[in-house]
Amino acid sequence: MGAMSKPLPASLPRRSVTANGPSPAVMGTYARRDLVFDRGEGSWLVTREGERYLDFGAGVAVNALGHAHPHLVAALTEQAKSLWHTSNLYRVAGQERLADRLVAATFADKVFFCNSGAEACEGAIKIARRYHYVSGHPERWRVITFRGAFHGRTLAAISAGGNEKHMEGFGPEIAGFDHAAFGDIAAVEAAIGPETAAIMVEPIQGEGGVRCAAPEFLRALREICDARGLLLVLDEVQTGVGRTGKLFAHEWAGITPDIMAAAKGLGGGFPVGAILATAEAAKGMSPGTHGSTFGGNPLAMAVANAVLDVVLEPGFLEAVRSKALRLKQGLARLSDQFPDVVEEVRGQGLLMGLKLKLPPADAVGAAAAEKLLIVAAADNVVRILPPLTVEDGEISEAVERLSRAMARLSKPRSSGG
């Protein structure tokens, strides 16, 4: 490279994003829609021009409690007045409180805090490998993952996912991952070898097209891990923190993992990730084996604790399940109404998907024209991900807007019988 740096201007003018369009200074790694939101209110996003959009993407399942939830705002504001960062060289009170609460509410005995789902997944892989190392089996380091999976965008995470599109141009994939067909127990058993350390799976492949693992499949994975001395690692980055109507999706199958990655909804919009593990699985994680500069900082912990205040409130998850049923029924009606557009309704809780007979981008665009935000996924699917706090009337409104969007895409009905 070696080129001389260009001189910095004396001052940079304030940029008006709405007037000037997208800035060329932002790296072009996203195919962004030309929308700029100024504020959020519950299930709604508002542009600078005052246009209101019903947000059924929730920041891709991040804004679990909607936008500007007063309890989260208060918790973050209060914490910001006192302490932002000290580093993990010292105890962090918010970490200890949040870890205690997560341990009390889940299978876990130990929690490590980080900043994102990808970090949580990478850390979970490290914990699984380290477990076998300290157990006297350093040769066991490979992880079985599943085709269609998405575990993040770091090099190890895209190697774990095995998506050729995500790998293209980034050199050889990171070694140590064996990919099996999602839902195929025979393929899993065939992939197990003397170097296998763990099986890593999403209870629902969100990015992969809202493909739900059958409870029987998850139970069979647990049985295989128990019989073969493997660790079961669950990626609940998208499915966790109430998204499916349980605190974590694996609860529906009546199993527990050894290690679990969480993020997204845990921070309600603030960057938070967590790795939960049993004491046995985490026995190799001694000082110096893992770390994070920003992970578990006081701001993040204040917000995540506030999220748990709401999600763990008696009746909250029952209400999510009730809302989920209303949404699923509405989507089923759309499937009946537009069979030339919708092939299948998928999902669980408030993580729903429509498998389409046309490109998902078309449906995302048609919905945006109706001031409704939804999210594309693989396998010709659009995801429907409202906040867990969505109101019944907003679900009805979203289904109506989605119906108008589908009508835009539907083939003209013939006038004949």
N, C-alpha and C positions, 0 to 999 in steps of 0.2 A: 504494500500500500504506500507508505512513506510520503504521502502528499502533505504539504504544509497546512496547518489548520487555518480556516478562514477567520478573519478578524470578527470579533463580536461587535454588534451594533451598540451604540451608547445606551440605547433604551429600546425596549420592545413594546410596540403598541398593543393595547388591549384588543383582543380579537373578538369580533362578533360572529359566533358560530352560525347563527341563523342567517346573517346577511351574506357571509362570504363563502358558505359551503364548507365541505370537509377540509381540514387542514392537511396539506401535503407533508407536514412534519410528523404526523402520526404514522407509524409503520403499518403498511397495508396488509395485516394478517387476518383481518375480519371483512367479510362481505356485509358491511353495515347498511341497515335501512336508513334513509335520510330523515331521521327523526331525532330531535333533541328535546329531552324532557327537563323541565325546570323544577318540578316538585312532584311528590307523591302523596296520596291520601288513601290509606287503606288498600283497596283493590284497584285503585285508579292512579294513572300517571297523567300529568298535565304538561303540555308543551308551553313554551314561552308565549305563544300566541293564544293560549287559553283553551286549546283543544284537549278534550278529555278522552283518554283511552282506557278501556277496561283491560286490566293486566292479568291475563291468564297464562303468562309465562313465568311470572314471579322471579325474574332474574335467573331463569333456568333452575327453578326449585330452591332458590336462595332466600327470597323474602317470605319466609314461612309465616310471619305475622303481618304481612302486608307492608305498606310504606308508612313511615313516620309513626309507628305504633307508640303511643304516649309513654308506655312503661319502658320501652327500649330507649326512647329519646331521653327520658329522665335519668336512666341508669348511666348512659354514656355521658351526658352533660355533667352529672355529679362527679363521675370518675375523672373526667377531663379537667375539672377544677383542682384536683389534688395530685394525681400522679399518672403519667403516661407510660413510662418505661424505666425499668431498673436493670434489666437483663436477667438471665437465669443463673447468674452468679449468686443470687440471693433468693430467699423464699419469696413467693408471690401469694399473698393471701387469697386473691380471687381464684388462682389455680387450685389451691387446696380445697376451697369450698366447692368449686365446680367438679373437681375430680371425685370428691366424696359423694356428691349428688349423683354423678353418673354411675359410680360403683354401686350405690344403693339402688339405682333404678334398672340396672342391667346385670348381665352375666359377669362383668369384668371385676378384677381386683386392682388393676393398675391402669393409669391413663397418662399418655404423653400428648402435649399440646403443640400444634404447629399452625400453619397459616392457610392451608388449602387442602383440597381433596387429593391432588396429585402428591403432595408431601405426605399426607396420611397413608396413601397407598404404598409409596416408596418405603416409608418407615415400617409399615406392616410386613413388607417383604423382607426387610432387614431383620426384623424381630424373628420371623420364621426361620431364616437361615441361621441366625445367631443361636437360636434355641438348639438346633441340632449340633452346632459346633461345640457348645458347652456341654452337650449331652454325650460327647465322645464320638459323634458321627459327622465330621466335617465334610465328608463326601456327599452328604444329603443337602443339596442347595438349590435344586431345580424346583420350579413351581408350575403346576398345571393350571392353565387359564382357559378361557373359552372364546371361540370365534364369535365376533359381534360385540365383544366386551369393550368397555372404555374405562380406563383407569387414570386418565390424565394425559398431559402433554410433555412430560419430561422424557428423557431418552429411555429410561427403564420402563416407565408407564406405557409408552407407545409400543415398546417391545412386548410388554405383557398383553396389551390389547391385540397385537398382531394384525392391525389394519394396514394394508399395504399403502393406502393413500396417506395415512398419517406418517408412515415410515419414509416415504419417497424423498430422496435428496439428503437424508440425514445419516448416510453411511450404514454400515452393517448394524443389524439389530443387536441389542445387548443380549448376551447369552444367558440361558438359564430358564427359558420359558417353553413349555410344551402345550400346544393348543389343541383342545378337544371340541367336539360339537356340543353346543349348549343343549342341555337336557338329555344327553346320551350317556347313560351310566356305563354301558359296554365300552364306549370310546374312552371314558375316564380310566377304567380299569386297565385297558390296553396301554394307556400312556404312562402308567406307574412303573417305575424302574428303581434300581438300587440307589439312584441319586435323587429321587423325589423327596422333597421336604414338606410340601404343602399343596393344597388346592385352594385357589382364589376365585371367588365368584360373586357376581352381583345378584341379589334376589330378584331384581328386575333390571334388565338391560335397558336403561333409559336412552342414552345416546344411540344405542344399537337398535332402537325401534320399539321401545316399551314391550319387550319380550319378557314375560313372567316365567320364572322358574316354578315348576310345579312343586307343591309341598313335598310330594313323594321323592322328587329329585334331590331336594335339599336334605331330606332325611337320609336318603341313600348315601349322599356325600359324607354326612356326619358318621354314618356307620362304617364307610370305607376308611375314613381317617382314623377312627378308633381301632379298627382291625389292623391297619397297616402302619400305625405309629406316625401318622402324618398330622399336620396342623390344618384346621379349616379356617381360612381367612375370608371374611366377608367384606366386600366393598359396599358400604351403605351410605356412601357420600350423597347420593341423590334420593335414596329411599328412606333415610333415617329422619329422626326427630318429628315423628307424627305424620309424615307424608302419606303413608298407606293406611292410617287409622290406628296403628300401633306405634309405640315409641320407636321401635325398629322393625323392619319388615320380616326379619327371620322369626319373629315371635309367632307369626301366623302358622309357620311349619312346626312349631313346638320344639325347636332345636336351639342350641347355643353354639357360637363359634369359639375358637381359641383366641382369635385376633380379629378386630374389626376396625375399618377405617370409616370415619365420619367427618362431615364438613357441611357445606352449603347451609341448610336450615339451622344448624347449630348456632350460627352467628346472626341469623335473621337479617343479613345484609352486610354485616361486619366480617372481615376475613378471619375465619377461625377454622382450624382443623383439629382432629383428635384421633389418636390411636388408642383403642381400648383392648385390653388383653387380660387373660387369666394370669395369676401369679406364676403358674408353671410355665406358660408360654413366654412370659417376660423375664424368666430367671437369668437370661444372659445379658440383660440390659443394665450393665454396671456403668459407673461414671466414665464418661469419655466415649462410650459406644455410639451415642447419637446426640444431636443437639439442634437448636434453632435459635437464632438471634432474637427474632420477634415473637416466636411462638409462645403463647400463654401470657402475652403482655397485659397489664392491668386494664387497658381499654377493652380489649377483646374479651377478657374474662368477665368484665362487668356486663357487657351486652349478652354474652352466652348465658350467664346466670339469670339475666332478666328473661331470656327466651324460655329457659326451663321453668321459671316462675309461672309462666302462662301455660306452657304445654303440659306441665305436670299438675295443673289445677284440676280437681275432680270434675269430671264431665267434659273436659275439653276434647279428649280423643274420641269419646262417644259422639260428640257433635261433629267431629271430622267424618266419622263413618256415616252419619246421617246425611251430611252434605255430599259425600261421595256417591251415595246411592242416588240422590237427586240428579247429580251430574251424569252418572252412568245411564240413567233412564233417559235423560235428555239427549245424550249422544246416540243411544240406541234408536230413538225416534228419527234422528238425522240419517242414520244408516238406512232405515226403512224408507225414508223420504227421498234419498238421493243414492240409489243403488249403483248408478253409473259413476258416482264420485267416490263413495265410501265402500271399501271392501270388508273392513272388519273393525270392531271396537275392541281395544285392548286396555289392560292396565288394572290397577288396584288403588283404592282410596282416591286421593286427589293427584295421582300420577296416572293420567289417562292418555291414550293415544288413539288416533284414527289412522288405520292403514288405508291409503288412497289408491285410486286407479289413475292418478296423474301426479306430476311432480309436487312434492311437499311445498316447494317455494311458491307455486301457484296459489295454494291454499293459504299460506302465510300472507301473501300479498293481498288476496281477496279479503281475508279477515281484517288486515290493517286498513283496508278501504272502508270497512265497517267500524273502525275505531276499536278493534279487538286485537290483542296481542297474543299470539300462540308461537310455538317453537318447532322448527323442523328437526327431524331425526333421521336415522338411517332406515333402510327397509321400506322406503316410501311412506313414512309415518310423520304425522304432526303430533306434538305433545300438547296436552291441555293440563296446565300446572297452576291452578289458582292458589292464592294464599290460603293457608289453613283457616284463616279468619274470615274467608269470603262469606257473604250473606246469601240466604236463599234467593232473594230477589235478584242478586247479581248473577247467580248461576242461571236463572231463567233468562236474564238479559243477555248473557253470553251465548246461551244456546240459540236465542233468537237472532243475534248478530251472526253467529256461525251458520245458521240456516240461510240467511241472506247471502253470506259469502259462498256457500255451497250452490245456491241458485245461480250465482254468477258463473260458476264453473260447470254446471250441469248442462248436458246436451238438451237442446230444445225438445219439448214433449210433442209428439205427433198429435194431431187433432183427431185422428181416426180412432176407432174403437180398438 
